[in-house]
């Protein structure tokens, strides 16, 4: 015969809202990184190219197809 004992779990108490002033700089930084990534995946080719050659295009080639950007 086995005996089970009940153990009390601590109750999670919410800390409170996150201040917008602390999150806003990180949100802006993440947004800029996202825009930069979308540029390199979607537009780094041809006339809008920042780097000569096709190294960037080949590096993000599969990502272009995954996100639906045409490239060839």
Order of alpha helices (4+ residues) and beta strands (2+ residues): alpha-alpha-alpha
